[in-house]
Amino acid sequence: MQKTFTDIPLNRPATPLLDAVNAPEDLRKLDAEELTQLTDELRSFMLFCVGKTGGHFGAGLGVTELTVALHYVYNTPNDRLVWDVGHQTYPHKILTGRREQMLSMRQKDGLSGFPKRSESKFDTFGVGHSSTSISAALGMAMASDQLGEDRKTVAIIGDGAMTAGIAFEAINHASHVDKDLLVILNDNQMSISKNVGGLSTYFSKLWASKFYNQLRERGKKALRSLPHAKEFVRRTEEYMKSMVSPATIFEELGFYYIGPIDGHDLPLLVQTLTNLKAIKGPVMLHVITHKGKGFAPAENDPVGYHALNKIEPKPPVVEAIEQPPKISKPKYQKVFGDWLCDMAERDQKLIGITPAMCEGSGMNEFAERFPDRYEDVAIAEQHAVTLAAGMACEGLKPVVAIYSTFLQRAYDQLIHDVAIQNLDVLFALDRAGLVGEDGATHSGAYDISYLRCIPNMVVMAPSDENETRQLLYTGYMHTGPAAVRYPRGTGPGAVIEESMTALPIGKGVIKREGSGVAILNFGTLLESATTVASHMNATVADMRFVKPIDEDLIQTLATKHQLLVTIEENAISGGAGSAVIEFLAAQGIVIPVLQLGIPDKLVDHGSHSEQLTYINLDTAGIQKAIEQRLDVLKLPAQATL
């Protein structure tokens, strides 16, 4: 029986069995009776590691038994395990030779929080976004068949990820090509079925057994000459299954369905997976797991324990010295959530839409206060955008709250269904720019580039919390598609005005007057830009709008300065700086322009400040880049007046 932990260990726990497992081949040397102890040690060690580093939490606890069983039964890495999303892969990393590196998780130069092909041969497919596992695994299975290689392929996907269209596209294709592929549906919210019990477990064991499948195949051969009898047997089997499991839909899609079974019953998992290795063609194994399993607080609050911040050591007790109270700065998602509620009170036509990111986008209060105007479409970004388009056609005003990185998945819908028809949809793009520990898969590094090339779009990049609120209102009042991008975390602490004012579309403002150099800032690097400008006596413009860009302001700055510098937390390629250069070229204005932003390379995980330093977008890097360009141009660096 598995242990249930109530506390996160502050010191490394004793894990004698786990310490001997340096690769899955070591795991496969253990007796089946030792596996339960191993799972306890694995949970304990993972609790300790996440307590030290922070990171995704509940999902890994929920698949501990499944992870052990998979590596025990399958010959990894020759057999391929393809994990969906990757939040749940900490146990997988620990068992595949990375145990002693776990304290570097999500830190600069450390382990990624997701599977990453360059990190380990056991990470067969790099992920971060959801619902890709079945497609990738099917591709691997087809490649193995094409190359004549003997290996098994397993995709592990959650019930939430199954809501995305790509998952069902892959299932449909898998049944068509009929390759050997096991899909494990990890159902940790019981959103597909609640059918867990003695009877269903009995039938699951039966359906996965060698005896049953031999009988099934022999029966098919015997009944080939009796089509009516064969059809009768098939229907009888189907009806029997439908009484105790949700098999019908997957069977109709061409998969042989097994389950649901208890995903925390390790002997049952090992037995079932062993039997399934002999079954040919596409197979669906449905397992029921509990997110946060084995850690009591997470079991009781799986949403709250989805991820965990690292546990800071308690400071030594010293005599209290009265300190001024710290001013709490709201996160940008809170700024958005508050604005959404305020706007909803004003306009009954407002509809809030999210693809499964209610908490992450700050929509909890809105969902509670306006439940009839809140739509969570699950992990279905394409549907979210086209749903909004349909609503806009009928006179509603949808606000789609979506992470910048996830809007990439709905790019066709954004163009075809919203922009071409010039529909009145507002996009609130959370997590724009670099996002820190989640790394390259989650960075919102491209939205300016991919949005500004779309006709009819208005693209806004506020510099602080209050400007975010006002530009959200501006975008809402604008008729047509508009997007407001803002970053993860907190801002500089600007005073947020309760009143809402629509700012002039396409107009920036001068924040500091200087000479020689003019810095055109797009977004939340304004504070760094202003600091640099004060050292160099440069002009600073808060551009606010990427599209339409403030052409008059650019022209004015170009006539009064010798160097223009554009700053954005977006890819340099095709970004806001490119928009400035395009305008200057079109007008025949010749002036040096220095583009500062995210270079043409992926920025790995680390803290947000470390990422900015790495790409020279911190204050020191910005100033150095400007000074180097002035030196090349043989222009004087202005001293502070």
C-alpha positions as CSV (number, residue, x, y, z in Angstrom):
1,M,0.0,0.0,0.0
2,Q,1.3,3.4,-1.0
3,K,2.4,5.9,1.7
4,T,0.6,9.2,1.9
5,F,2.9,12.1,2.8
6,T,1.7,15.1,4.7
7,D,4.8,17.3,4.6
8,I,7.4,18.2,2.1
9,P,10.8,17.0,3.3
10,L,13.3,19.8,4.0
11,N,16.2,17.3,4.0
12,R,16.9,14.7,1.4
13,P,15.0,11.5,2.4
14,A,16.5,8.1,2.6
15,T,15.8,6.3,-0.7
16,P,18.0,3.2,-0.9
17,L,16.1,1.5,-3.7
18,L,15.8,4.6,-5.8
19,D,19.5,5.4,-5.3
20,A,20.3,2.1,-7.1
21,V,18.2,3.0,-10.1
22,N,20.5,5.0,-12.4
23,A,18.6,3.9,-15.6
24,P,15.4,2.0,-16.3
25,E,17.5,-1.2,-16.9
26,D,18.3,-1.1,-13.1
27,L,14.6,-0.7,-12.4
28,R,13.8,-3.8,-14.4
29,K,16.2,-5.8,-12.1
30,L,13.9,-5.3,-9.1
31,D,11.4,-7.8,-8.0
32,A,7.8,-6.9,-8.6
33,E,7.3,-6.8,-4.8
34,E,9.9,-4.0,-4.5
35,L,8.2,-1.7,-6.9
36,T,5.7,-0.3,-4.3
37,Q,8.6,0.7,-2.0
38,L,10.3,2.3,-5.0
39,T,7.2,4.4,-5.8
40,D,7.1,5.6,-2.1
41,E,10.8,6.6,-2.4
42,L,10.2,8.2,-5.7
43,R,7.3,10.4,-4.4
44,S,9.3,11.3,-1.3
45,F,12.3,12.3,-3.4
46,M,10.2,14.3,-5.8
47,L,8.6,16.2,-3.0
48,F,12.0,17.1,-1.6
49,C,13.2,18.3,-5.0
50,V,10.2,20.4,-5.9
51,G,10.3,21.9,-2.4
52,K,13.9,23.0,-3.2
53,T,13.3,24.2,-6.8
54,G,9.6,24.8,-7.3
55,G,7.9,23.5,-10.3
56,H,5.0,21.4,-11.5
57,F,3.8,19.2,-8.8
58,G,0.5,17.4,-8.8
59,A,0.6,15.8,-12.2
60,G,3.9,14.0,-11.5
61,L,2.6,12.7,-8.2
62,G,-0.4,11.3,-10.0
63,V,1.5,9.2,-12.5
64,T,4.2,7.8,-10.2
65,E,2.9,4.3,-10.4
66,L,2.2,4.5,-14.1
67,T,5.8,5.8,-14.8
68,V,7.4,3.0,-12.8
69,A,5.2,0.4,-14.6
70,L,6.0,1.8,-18.1
71,H,9.7,1.7,-17.6
72,Y,9.5,-1.7,-15.9
73,V,7.5,-3.3,-18.7
74,Y,8.9,-1.5,-21.7
75,N,12.5,-1.6,-23.0
76,T,13.1,2.1,-22.9
77,P,14.6,4.0,-24.6
78,N,14.4,1.5,-27.5
79,D,10.7,1.4,-26.9
80,R,9.3,5.0,-27.1
81,L,7.4,6.8,-24.4
82,V,5.9,10.0,-25.6
83,W,4.5,12.3,-22.8
84,D,1.9,14.9,-23.5
85,V,2.4,18.4,-22.1
86,G,5.2,17.3,-19.9
87,H,4.1,18.6,-16.5
88,Q,4.0,15.0,-15.3
89,T,7.5,13.9,-16.3
90,Y,9.5,14.6,-13.1
91,P,9.3,10.9,-12.0
92,H,10.3,9.9,-15.6
93,K,13.4,12.2,-15.4
94,I,14.4,10.8,-12.0
95,L,14.2,7.2,-13.2
96,T,16.2,7.9,-16.4
97,G,19.5,9.0,-15.1
98,R,18.8,12.5,-14.0
99,R,18.1,11.9,-10.3
100,E,21.2,13.9,-9.1
101,Q,20.4,16.8,-11.4
102,M,16.9,17.3,-10.1
103,L,17.9,20.2,-7.9
104,S,18.7,22.2,-11.0
105,M,15.2,21.8,-12.4
106,R,13.9,24.9,-14.3
107,Q,17.0,26.9,-13.4
108,K,19.6,28.4,-15.7
109,D,21.7,25.7,-17.3
110,G,19.8,23.0,-15.4
111,L,17.1,20.5,-16.3
112,S,14.1,21.6,-18.3
113,G,10.7,21.3,-16.6
114,F,9.5,19.4,-19.7
115,P,10.8,16.6,-21.9
116,K,13.6,17.8,-24.1
117,R,15.3,15.7,-26.7
118,S,18.7,17.4,-26.3
119,E,18.6,16.6,-22.6
120,S,18.2,12.8,-22.7
121,K,17.7,9.9,-25.1
122,F,14.7,8.9,-23.0
123,D,12.9,12.2,-23.9
124,T,11.7,11.0,-27.2
125,F,9.7,14.2,-28.1
126,G,10.0,17.7,-26.8
127,V,6.8,19.2,-25.5
128,G,5.3,22.0,-23.4
129,H,2.0,22.5,-25.2
130,S,-0.7,19.9,-24.9
131,S,-2.2,17.3,-27.2
132,T,0.7,16.4,-29.4
133,S,1.6,13.0,-28.0
134,I,-0.6,10.8,-30.2
135,S,0.4,12.4,-33.4
136,A,4.1,12.2,-32.5
137,A,3.9,8.7,-31.3
138,L,2.0,7.6,-34.4
139,G,4.7,9.2,-36.5
140,M,7.3,7.2,-34.6
141,A,5.4,3.9,-34.9
142,M,5.0,4.5,-38.7
143,A,8.7,5.3,-39.0
144,S,9.7,2.1,-37.1
145,D,7.6,0.1,-39.4
146,Q,9.0,1.8,-42.5
147,L,12.6,1.2,-41.3
148,G,11.9,-2.4,-40.2
149,E,12.7,-1.7,-36.5
150,D,11.2,-3.7,-33.7
151,R,10.0,-1.4,-31.0
152,K,6.9,-0.4,-29.1
153,T,5.5,3.1,-29.0
154,V,3.4,4.5,-26.2
155,A,1.7,7.9,-26.0
156,I,0.6,9.1,-22.5
157,I,-2.1,11.8,-22.7
158,G,-4.4,13.4,-20.1
159,D,-8.1,13.8,-20.2
160,G,-7.7,17.5,-20.5
161,A,-5.4,17.3,-23.5
162,M,-7.8,14.9,-25.2
163,T,-10.1,17.9,-25.7
164,A,-7.9,19.4,-28.4
165,G,-8.7,18.6,-32.0
166,I,-5.2,17.4,-32.9
167,A,-5.6,14.5,-30.5
168,F,-8.7,13.3,-32.3
169,E,-7.2,13.9,-35.7
170,A,-4.3,11.6,-34.6
171,I,-6.7,8.9,-33.3
172,N,-8.6,9.0,-36.6
173,H,-5.4,8.6,-38.6
174,A,-4.0,5.9,-36.3
175,S,-7.1,3.7,-37.0
176,H,-6.6,4.2,-40.7
177,V,-3.0,3.1,-40.8
178,D,-3.5,0.4,-38.2
179,K,0.0,0.6,-36.7
180,D,1.0,-0.8,-33.3
181,L,0.4,2.0,-31.0
182,L,-0.6,2.1,-27.3
183,V,-2.4,5.3,-26.2
184,I,-2.7,5.6,-22.4
185,L,-5.5,8.0,-21.4
186,N,-4.5,9.3,-18.0
187,D,-7.9,10.4,-16.6
188,N,-7.2,12.4,-13.4
189,Q,-10.3,14.5,-13.3
190,M,-12.8,11.8,-14.1
191,S,-14.1,14.0,-16.9
192,I,-14.6,11.1,-19.3
193,S,-15.8,8.4,-17.0
194,K,-16.5,7.6,-13.4
195,N,-16.5,3.9,-14.0
196,V,-14.1,2.6,-11.4
197,G,-15.1,-0.4,-9.5
198,G,-14.8,-4.1,-9.1
199,L,-16.8,-5.0,-12.2
200,S,-15.0,-2.7,-14.6
201,T,-11.7,-3.8,-13.2
202,Y,-12.7,-7.4,-13.7
203,F,-13.6,-6.8,-17.3
204,S,-10.5,-4.7,-17.9
205,K,-8.3,-7.6,-16.7
206,L,-10.3,-9.9,-18.9
207,W,-10.1,-7.8,-22.0
208,A,-6.3,-7.3,-21.6
209,S,-5.6,-11.0,-20.9
210,K,-3.8,-13.3,-23.3
211,F,-6.7,-15.8,-23.0
212,Y,-9.4,-13.4,-24.0
213,N,-7.4,-11.9,-26.9
214,Q,-6.5,-15.4,-28.2
215,L,-10.1,-16.4,-28.0
216,R,-11.2,-13.2,-29.7
217,E,-8.8,-13.6,-32.6
218,R,-9.5,-17.3,-33.0
219,G,-13.3,-16.5,-32.9
220,K,-12.8,-14.0,-35.7
221,K,-11.1,-16.6,-37.9
222,A,-13.8,-19.2,-37.2
223,L,-16.6,-16.8,-38.0
224,R,-15.2,-15.5,-41.3
225,S,-17.5,-17.8,-43.2
226,L,-20.5,-16.9,-41.1
227,P,-20.8,-13.1,-41.4
228,H,-24.1,-12.9,-39.6
229,A,-22.8,-14.9,-36.6
230,K,-19.7,-12.8,-36.6
231,E,-21.7,-9.6,-36.5
232,F,-23.9,-10.9,-33.7
233,V,-20.8,-11.7,-31.6
234,R,-19.2,-8.3,-32.3
235,R,-22.4,-6.5,-31.2
236,T,-22.7,-8.7,-28.1
237,E,-19.1,-7.8,-27.1
238,E,-19.7,-4.1,-27.8
239,Y,-22.9,-4.0,-25.7
240,M,-21.2,-5.9,-22.8
241,K,-18.4,-3.4,-22.8
242,S,-20.7,-0.3,-23.0
243,M,-22.3,-1.3,-19.8
244,V,-19.2,-0.9,-17.8
245,S,-16.9,1.4,-19.8
246,P,-16.9,4.3,-22.3
247,A,-15.4,2.0,-24.9
248,T,-17.8,2.7,-27.7
249,I,-16.4,6.0,-29.0
250,F,-12.8,4.7,-29.1
251,E,-13.9,1.4,-30.6
252,E,-15.8,3.2,-33.3
253,L,-12.7,5.2,-34.0
254,G,-10.8,2.0,-34.6
255,F,-9.0,1.5,-31.3
256,Y,-9.2,-1.5,-29.1
257,Y,-10.3,0.0,-25.7
258,I,-9.2,-1.4,-22.3
259,G,-10.3,0.1,-19.0
260,P,-10.9,2.1,-17.0
261,I,-8.4,0.7,-14.5
262,D,-6.9,2.1,-11.3
263,G,-3.8,4.0,-12.2
264,H,-2.4,3.6,-8.7
265,D,-2.7,-0.2,-8.6
266,L,0.9,-0.9,-9.6
267,P,0.6,-4.8,-9.9
268,L,-2.5,-4.3,-12.1
269,L,-0.7,-1.7,-14.3
270,V,2.3,-4.0,-14.7
271,Q,0.1,-7.0,-15.6
272,T,-2.1,-5.0,-18.0
273,L,0.8,-3.4,-19.8
274,T,2.6,-6.7,-20.1
275,N,-0.5,-8.3,-21.7
276,L,-1.0,-5.3,-24.0
277,K,2.5,-5.6,-25.5
278,A,1.2,-8.6,-27.5
279,I,-1.8,-6.9,-29.0
280,K,-1.4,-5.6,-32.5
281,G,-2.9,-2.4,-33.9
282,P,-4.0,0.8,-32.1
283,V,-4.9,0.2,-28.4
284,M,-6.4,2.7,-25.9
285,L,-5.7,2.0,-22.2
286,H,-7.8,4.2,-19.9
287,V,-6.4,4.7,-16.4
288,I,-7.9,6.6,-13.5
289,T,-5.4,8.6,-11.5
290,H,-5.6,11.2,-8.7
291,K,-3.7,14.4,-9.3
292,G,-1.4,14.9,-6.3
293,K,-1.7,11.3,-5.2
294,G,0.5,10.4,-2.2
295,F,0.7,14.0,-0.8
296,A,-2.4,14.8,1.3
297,P,-2.6,18.6,0.7
298,A,-2.3,18.1,-3.1
299,E,-5.0,15.4,-3.1
300,N,-7.3,17.8,-1.3
301,D,-6.5,20.7,-3.6
302,P,-5.2,19.5,-6.9
303,V,-5.6,22.8,-8.6
304,G,-3.8,24.8,-5.9
305,Y,-0.9,22.3,-6.0
306,H,-0.6,22.1,-9.8
307,A,2.7,23.8,-9.3
308,L,4.7,24.8,-6.3
309,N,7.0,27.7,-5.4
310,K,10.3,26.6,-3.8
311,I,10.3,26.6,0.0
312,E,12.6,29.3,1.3
313,P,14.5,28.5,4.5
314,K,13.2,30.3,7.5
315,P,15.4,33.3,8.4
316,P,17.1,33.2,11.8
317,V,15.1,34.9,14.6
318,V,16.5,38.4,15.3
319,E,15.2,41.3,17.2
320,A,12.5,42.9,15.3
321,I,13.3,46.2,13.6
322,E,10.3,48.2,12.4
323,Q,10.3,48.3,8.6
324,P,8.0,50.2,6.4
325,P,5.3,48.0,5.0
326,K,6.0,46.6,1.5
327,I,3.8,47.8,-1.2
328,S,2.1,44.8,-2.9
329,K,2.1,45.0,-6.6
330,P,-0.6,43.2,-8.5
331,K,0.2,40.7,-11.2
332,Y,-0.7,41.7,-14.8
333,Q,-3.3,38.8,-14.8
334,K,-4.9,40.5,-11.8
335,V,-5.0,43.8,-13.6
336,F,-6.7,42.1,-16.5
337,G,-9.2,40.2,-14.3
338,D,-10.2,43.4,-12.5
339,W,-10.6,45.2,-15.8
340,L,-12.7,42.4,-17.2
341,C,-15.1,42.5,-14.2
342,D,-15.3,46.3,-14.4
343,M,-16.0,46.2,-18.1
344,A,-18.6,43.5,-17.8
345,E,-20.5,45.6,-15.3
346,R,-20.6,48.4,-18.0
347,D,-21.4,46.3,-21.0
348,Q,-23.8,43.3,-21.0
349,K,-22.5,42.2,-24.4
350,L,-19.1,41.3,-23.0
351,I,-18.3,37.6,-23.1
352,G,-15.0,36.2,-21.5
353,I,-13.5,33.2,-23.3
354,T,-10.5,31.1,-22.1
355,P,-9.0,27.8,-23.4
356,A,-8.7,26.2,-20.0
357,M,-6.7,29.0,-18.4
358,C,-9.1,30.5,-16.0
359,E,-6.8,30.7,-13.0
360,G,-3.7,31.5,-15.1
361,S,-5.4,34.4,-16.9
362,G,-6.9,35.9,-13.7
363,M,-10.5,35.1,-14.6
364,N,-11.7,33.5,-11.4
365,E,-13.7,36.4,-10.1
366,F,-15.2,37.0,-13.5
367,A,-16.3,33.4,-13.7
368,E,-17.9,33.6,-10.3
369,R,-19.6,36.9,-10.8
370,F,-20.7,36.4,-14.5
371,P,-21.0,32.7,-15.0
372,D,-23.5,33.1,-17.8
373,R,-21.0,35.2,-19.7
374,Y,-17.9,33.1,-19.0
375,E,-16.9,30.4,-21.5
376,D,-14.0,27.9,-20.7
377,V,-13.7,25.9,-23.9
378,A,-11.0,23.5,-22.5
379,I,-7.7,23.0,-24.4
380,A,-9.1,24.1,-27.7
381,E,-7.5,27.3,-28.8
382,Q,-8.7,27.1,-32.4
383,H,-12.3,26.7,-31.2
384,A,-11.9,29.6,-28.7
385,V,-11.0,32.0,-31.5
386,T,-13.7,30.9,-34.0
387,L,-16.3,30.7,-31.2
388,A,-15.5,34.4,-30.5
389,A,-15.8,35.1,-34.2
390,G,-19.3,33.6,-34.3
391,M,-20.3,35.6,-31.2
392,A,-19.0,38.8,-32.8
393,C,-21.1,38.1,-35.9
394,E,-24.2,38.3,-33.7
395,G,-23.3,41.5,-32.0
396,L,-21.6,40.3,-28.8
397,K,-18.2,41.6,-27.7
398,P,-16.0,38.6,-26.9
399,V,-12.7,39.0,-25.0
400,V,-10.4,36.0,-25.6
401,A,-7.9,35.7,-22.7
402,I,-5.1,33.5,-24.0
403,Y,-1.4,33.1,-23.5
404,S,0.7,34.5,-26.3
405,T,2.4,31.1,-26.9
406,F,-1.0,29.4,-27.1
407,L,-2.5,31.8,-29.6
408,Q,0.1,30.4,-32.0
409,R,-2.1,27.4,-32.2
410,A,-5.0,29.4,-33.5
411,Y,-3.2,31.5,-36.1
412,D,-5.3,30.3,-39.0
413,Q,-8.5,31.1,-37.1
414,L,-7.2,34.5,-36.1
415,I,-6.5,35.4,-39.8
416,H,-9.3,33.6,-41.6
417,D,-12.2,33.8,-39.1
418,V,-11.5,37.1,-37.3
419,A,-9.3,39.4,-39.3
420,I,-10.5,38.8,-42.8
421,Q,-14.0,39.4,-41.6
422,N,-12.9,42.4,-39.5
423,L,-14.8,41.1,-36.5
424,D,-15.0,42.8,-33.2
425,V,-12.9,40.6,-31.0
426,L,-10.4,41.6,-28.3
427,F,-7.4,39.4,-27.5
428,A,-5.8,39.7,-24.1
429,L,-2.4,38.1,-24.6
430,D,-1.0,37.0,-21.3
431,R,2.6,35.8,-20.8
432,A,3.9,38.0,-23.7
433,G,7.7,38.1,-23.8
434,L,10.0,35.8,-21.9
435,V,8.4,33.7,-19.1
436,G,11.3,32.5,-17.0
437,E,11.4,29.0,-15.7
438,D,9.0,27.4,-18.2
439,G,11.5,28.2,-21.0
440,A,11.2,28.3,-24.8
441,T,8.0,26.3,-25.2
442,H,6.1,28.9,-23.2
443,S,7.7,32.1,-24.3
444,G,5.5,34.7,-25.9
445,A,8.4,35.8,-28.1
446,Y,6.6,36.1,-31.4
447,D,3.2,37.7,-31.1
448,I,4.2,41.2,-32.3
449,S,5.8,39.6,-35.3
450,Y,2.9,37.3,-36.2
451,L,0.2,39.9,-35.4
452,R,1.4,43.0,-37.1
453,C,1.4,41.4,-40.5
454,I,-2.3,40.7,-40.3
455,P,-4.7,43.3,-41.9
456,N,-7.3,44.9,-39.7
457,M,-5.4,44.1,-36.5
458,V,-4.7,46.7,-33.8
459,V,-1.7,45.6,-31.7
460,M,-0.9,47.3,-28.4
461,A,2.1,46.9,-26.0
462,P,1.5,48.7,-22.7
463,S,4.4,49.7,-20.5
464,D,2.9,49.3,-17.0
465,E,-0.2,48.2,-15.1
466,N,-2.3,51.3,-15.6
467,E,-1.5,51.5,-19.3
468,T,-2.5,47.9,-19.5
469,R,-5.9,48.7,-18.0
470,Q,-6.4,51.7,-20.3
471,L,-5.3,49.9,-23.5
472,L,-7.6,47.0,-22.7
473,Y,-10.4,49.5,-22.6
474,T,-9.1,51.1,-25.8
475,G,-9.1,47.8,-27.6
476,Y,-12.5,47.0,-26.3
477,M,-14.0,50.3,-27.5
478,H,-12.3,49.8,-30.9
479,T,-14.5,48.2,-33.5
480,G,-12.6,45.4,-35.0
481,P,-9.9,42.9,-34.0
482,A,-7.4,44.1,-31.4
483,A,-4.8,42.6,-29.2
484,V,-3.2,43.8,-25.9
485,R,0.0,42.0,-24.9
486,Y,1.3,42.0,-21.4
487,P,3.9,39.9,-19.5
488,R,3.8,37.3,-16.7
489,G,4.2,38.5,-13.2
490,T,4.2,42.0,-11.7
491,G,5.0,45.3,-13.2
492,P,6.8,48.4,-12.0
493,G,4.0,49.4,-9.6
494,A,2.2,52.1,-11.5
495,V,-0.8,53.7,-9.9
496,I,-3.9,52.1,-11.5
497,E,-6.7,54.5,-12.3
498,E,-10.2,53.2,-11.7
499,S,-11.5,55.3,-14.5
500,M,-11.0,54.0,-18.0
501,T,-10.0,56.2,-20.9
502,A,-9.8,55.2,-24.5
503,L,-6.4,56.3,-25.7
504,P,-5.9,57.6,-29.3
505,I,-5.3,54.7,-31.6
506,G,-1.8,54.6,-32.9
507,K,-0.4,57.4,-30.7
508,G,2.6,57.1,-28.4
509,V,3.9,59.6,-25.8
510,I,7.3,61.2,-25.0
511,K,8.4,60.1,-21.5
512,R,11.8,61.9,-21.5
513,E,13.3,64.6,-23.6
514,G,17.0,64.3,-24.5
515,S,19.3,64.6,-27.5
516,G,21.4,62.5,-29.8
517,V,19.7,59.2,-29.1
518,A,15.9,58.5,-29.1
519,I,14.7,55.2,-27.5
520,L,11.4,53.9,-28.9
521,N,10.1,51.5,-26.3
522,F,7.4,48.9,-27.0
523,G,6.1,47.3,-23.8
524,T,7.3,46.7,-20.3
525,L,11.0,47.4,-20.7
526,L,10.2,51.1,-20.3
527,E,11.8,51.3,-16.8
528,S,15.1,50.0,-18.1
529,A,14.9,52.2,-21.2
530,T,14.3,55.3,-19.0
531,T,17.2,54.4,-16.7
532,V,19.6,54.1,-19.6
533,A,18.3,57.3,-21.1
534,S,19.0,59.2,-17.9
535,H,22.6,58.0,-18.0
536,M,23.0,59.0,-21.7
537,N,20.7,62.0,-21.8
538,A,18.6,60.2,-24.4
539,T,14.9,60.8,-25.4
540,V,12.4,58.1,-24.5
541,A,9.1,57.4,-26.3
542,D,6.5,55.0,-24.9
543,M,5.1,53.9,-28.3
544,R,2.1,52.0,-26.9
545,F,1.0,50.8,-30.3
546,V,2.8,48.5,-32.7
547,K,0.0,48.6,-35.2
548,P,-1.0,51.2,-36.3
549,I,2.4,52.6,-35.4
550,D,2.8,56.3,-34.5
551,E,4.3,57.5,-37.8
552,D,4.2,61.1,-36.9
553,L,6.2,60.5,-33.7
554,I,8.8,58.4,-35.5
555,Q,9.2,61.1,-38.1
556,T,9.6,63.8,-35.5
557,L,12.2,61.7,-33.5
558,A,14.1,60.9,-36.7
559,T,14.5,64.6,-37.6
560,K,15.7,65.6,-34.1
561,H,18.1,62.7,-33.3
562,Q,21.1,60.9,-34.8
563,L,20.3,57.4,-33.7
564,L,16.9,55.6,-33.1
565,V,16.9,52.6,-30.7
566,T,13.9,50.3,-30.6
567,I,13.3,48.1,-27.6
568,E,10.9,45.2,-27.3
569,E,10.5,41.9,-25.5
570,N,9.7,40.1,-28.7
571,A,11.7,38.6,-31.6
572,I,13.7,41.2,-33.4
573,S,12.8,39.4,-36.7
574,G,9.6,41.1,-37.9
575,G,9.0,42.8,-34.6
576,A,8.2,46.4,-33.6
577,G,11.7,47.6,-34.6
578,S,11.1,46.2,-38.1
579,A,7.9,48.2,-38.3
580,V,9.9,51.4,-37.5
581,I,12.5,50.6,-40.2
582,E,9.8,49.7,-42.7
583,F,8.1,53.1,-42.2
584,L,11.4,55.0,-42.4
585,A,12.4,53.2,-45.6
586,A,9.0,53.9,-47.2
587,Q,9.4,57.6,-46.4
588,G,13.0,57.7,-47.7
589,I,14.2,58.8,-44.2
590,V,17.8,57.7,-43.7
591,I,18.9,57.4,-40.1
592,P,20.7,54.6,-38.2
593,V,18.4,52.3,-36.2
594,L,19.5,49.9,-33.5
595,Q,17.0,47.1,-32.9
596,L,17.1,45.5,-29.4
597,G,14.9,42.5,-28.6
598,I,15.0,38.8,-28.5
599,P,17.6,37.5,-31.0
600,D,17.1,34.7,-33.5
601,K,17.7,31.9,-31.1
602,L,15.7,30.1,-28.4
603,V,16.1,31.4,-24.9
604,D,16.3,28.5,-22.4
605,H,14.7,28.4,-19.0
606,G,16.0,30.4,-16.0
607,S,14.6,33.3,-14.1
608,H,13.2,36.2,-16.1
609,S,16.0,38.5,-15.1
610,E,18.6,35.9,-16.1
611,Q,16.9,35.5,-19.4
612,L,17.0,39.3,-20.0
613,T,20.7,39.4,-19.0
614,Y,21.5,36.5,-21.3
615,I,20.1,38.3,-24.4
616,N,21.4,41.7,-23.2
617,L,18.0,43.2,-22.6
618,D,18.7,44.2,-19.0
619,T,19.7,47.8,-18.2
620,A,23.4,47.1,-18.5
621,G,23.0,45.2,-21.8
622,I,20.8,48.0,-23.4
623,Q,23.3,50.7,-22.4
624,K,26.3,48.8,-23.7
625,A,24.6,48.0,-27.0
626,I,23.8,51.7,-27.5
627,E,27.3,52.8,-26.6
628,Q,28.8,50.3,-29.0
629,R,26.6,51.5,-31.9
630,L,27.4,55.1,-31.1
631,D,31.1,54.1,-31.2
632,V,30.7,52.4,-34.6
633,L,28.8,55.5,-36.0
634,K,31.5,57.7,-34.4
635,L,28.8,59.6,-32.6
636,P,29.4,61.0,-29.1
637,A,27.8,59.4,-26.1
638,Q,25.9,62.1,-24.3
639,A,26.6,62.7,-20.7
640,T,23.9,63.3,-18.2
641,L,23.1,67.1,-18.1
